[in-house]
Structures are given as C-alpha cells and as structure tokens.
Amino acid sequence: MDALILLIPLSLILGGIALAAFLWTMRSGQYEDLDAAAHRILFDDDRAERGQAGEADPKRATGKETQP
C-alpha cells in the first residue's frame, strides 16, 4: 500500500506530461500533412533538386527501352 502512495501521483504526472506533449504537437501542426512524407520518398533526390519532380522515366522504371 505504501508503494501506491508514490506510484499513483507519479503516473498522473507522467500522464499529464504525455498529454501536454500531445497537445503541443497538435498546436504546432505536426499532424497537418501526413501524406507528404509518404509521397516524398517516391521522387528521386536529383530530379527534385533540379525542380523536375514529375513523371518517372519509363526506361528507368522497367529497365527496358520503350518503342515510340
């Protein structure tokens, strides 16, 4: 029973810290655009740096040359 006197306030404090951290992330916009990171991985870095993040090169995607 003596342990509960220490553990209950400690758990409430840790829960309050977790809630404060969650509310801080909500207010700072961490969850606004969840799909951007998933789409960003699909683009090549060298093409993105040049500003040409469009369609992928068909020869590069399949490893075969396409006929016109």
Residue, then its C-alpha position, 0 to 999 in steps of 0.5 A: m500500500d505504501a508503494l501506491i502512495l508514490l506510484i499513483p501521483l507519479s503516473l498522473i504526472l507522467g500522464g499529464i506530461a504525455l498529454a501536454a506533449f500531445l497537445w503541443t504537437m497538435r498546436s504546432g501542426q505536426y499532424e497537418d500533412l501526413d501524406a507528404a512524407a509518404h509521397r516524398i520518398l517516391f521522387d528521386d533526390d536529383r530530379a527534385e533538386r533540379g525542380q523536375a519532380g514529375e513523371a518517372d522515366p519509363k526506361r528507368a522504371t522497367g529497365k527496358e527501352t520503350q518503342p515510340 
